[in-house]
Amino acid sequence: QVQLVESGGGLVQAGASLRLSCAASGRTFSDYAMGWFRQAPGKEREFVAAVNWSGSITYYTDSVKGRFTISRDNAENTVFLQMNSLKPEDTAIYYCAAAESDTTWWRGHSWNYAYWGQGTQVTVSS
């Protein structure tokens, strides 16, 4: 089992930055690829970004490329999502998730991610 707890969400104006954190506990953190997903009101959950076990390989959905950066600190069992130049359409609940490294985690399909946090709200005002 892996327990995940997100933090860092909040209410910001368009153009601002936020840094989300996700603290993991339980099994060995570096055994897992990590991802961030988000769900806006009335919409399905969507993939945002993912990082491999070492932090050397990252993937992003097109809408956040160049604005968001995913990273991880295996010594601290934490994954981060740095979000810059935020837009109102980034408003959503953001979830971190863990996937076994032998899955196709990079494809961004939620079913590859076995463990999920409770989410943190990000609201961007115009």
Legacy VTK file of the C-alpha trace (Angstrom):
# vtk DataFile Version 3.0
C-alpha trace
ASCII
DATASET POLYDATA
POINTS 126 float
0.000 0.000 0.000
1.041 3.555 -0.720
-0.562 6.530 0.991
-0.489 9.857 -0.811
-1.273 13.289 0.613
-1.379 16.383 -1.592
-0.891 19.956 -0.446
-0.221 23.393 -1.876
-3.479 24.180 -3.621
-5.234 27.497 -3.290
-6.908 30.471 -4.925
-4.706 32.570 -7.203
-5.100 35.072 -10.006
-4.368 34.275 -13.620
-0.656 34.431 -14.332
0.360 33.399 -10.835
2.262 30.302 -9.763
1.590 27.471 -7.353
3.650 24.498 -6.273
1.803 21.325 -5.388
3.409 18.670 -3.223
2.471 15.050 -2.720
3.956 13.191 0.219
4.085 9.419 -0.031
4.325 6.810 2.687
4.127 3.072 2.853
6.044 1.106 0.275
9.326 2.166 -1.350
8.632 5.441 -3.140
11.235 4.890 -5.863
9.448 1.701 -6.950
6.732 3.852 -8.499
6.236 6.222 -11.357
4.231 9.211 -10.192
1.583 11.238 -11.939
-0.618 14.259 -11.495
-4.184 14.307 -12.733
-6.910 16.909 -12.429
-10.679 17.044 -12.524
-12.643 20.195 -13.238
-16.322 20.528 -12.324
-18.498 18.595 -14.732
-15.516 17.092 -16.529
-13.711 13.778 -16.481
-10.418 13.357 -14.695
-7.541 14.102 -17.036
-3.820 13.399 -17.089
-1.530 16.350 -16.395
2.026 15.067 -15.964
4.042 12.015 -14.990
7.599 11.210 -13.965
9.527 7.957 -13.876
11.040 6.438 -10.757
14.274 8.419 -10.929
12.920 11.721 -12.164
14.834 11.519 -15.434
11.815 11.055 -17.731
8.751 13.266 -17.714
5.562 13.522 -19.746
2.993 16.321 -19.957
-0.361 16.875 -21.509
-0.135 19.456 -24.290
-2.103 22.150 -22.482
0.475 22.461 -19.680
3.724 22.000 -21.594
6.079 24.894 -20.950
4.086 26.026 -17.908
4.087 23.049 -15.507
7.048 21.032 -14.274
6.838 17.699 -12.476
9.729 16.588 -10.290
10.385 14.231 -7.413
12.653 13.906 -4.414
13.052 10.236 -3.574
14.954 11.035 -0.392
11.902 12.962 0.843
9.296 10.629 -0.729
7.684 13.598 -2.398
6.570 14.526 -5.896
6.012 18.119 -6.938
4.072 19.974 -9.600
5.332 23.489 -10.234
2.603 25.412 -12.030
3.472 28.740 -13.637
1.428 31.138 -15.749
-1.782 29.685 -14.409
-4.961 30.135 -16.405
-8.617 29.972 -15.334
-8.940 26.730 -17.282
-6.403 25.158 -14.913
-9.024 25.333 -12.165
-9.609 21.801 -10.881
-8.999 19.370 -8.090
-5.466 18.048 -8.550
-4.646 14.475 -7.606
-1.330 12.719 -7.359
-1.139 9.027 -8.117
1.386 6.197 -8.075
1.868 3.540 -10.739
3.982 0.422 -10.721
7.024 1.039 -12.909
6.245 -1.941 -15.139
2.945 -0.445 -16.329
2.486 1.875 -19.289
2.310 4.778 -16.846
3.587 7.268 -19.414
0.417 6.944 -21.474
-1.470 8.872 -18.800
-4.284 6.364 -18.372
-5.684 6.514 -14.868
-6.150 2.746 -14.701
-2.369 2.301 -14.589
-2.258 4.192 -11.306
-3.080 2.012 -8.337
-2.819 4.570 -5.568
-4.396 8.007 -5.323
-4.370 10.946 -2.975
-7.447 12.808 -1.798
-6.822 15.815 -4.026
-6.113 19.497 -3.537
-8.193 22.326 -4.981
-6.622 24.819 -7.362
-8.729 27.811 -8.344
-7.484 30.399 -10.821
-9.463 33.602 -11.124
-9.450 35.781 -14.229
LINES 1 127
126 0 1 2 3 4 5 6 7 8 9 10 11 12 13 14 15 16 17 18 19 20 21 22 23 24 25 26 27 28 29 30 31 32 33 34 35 36 37 38 39 40 41 42 43 44 45 46 47 48 49 50 51 52 53 54 55 56 57 58 59 60 61 62 63 64 65 66 67 68 69 70 71 72 73 74 75 76 77 78 79 80 81 82 83 84 85 86 87 88 89 90 91 92 93 94 95 96 97 98 99 100 101 102 103 104 105 106 107 108 109 110 111 112 113 114 115 116 117 118 119 120 121 122 123 124 125
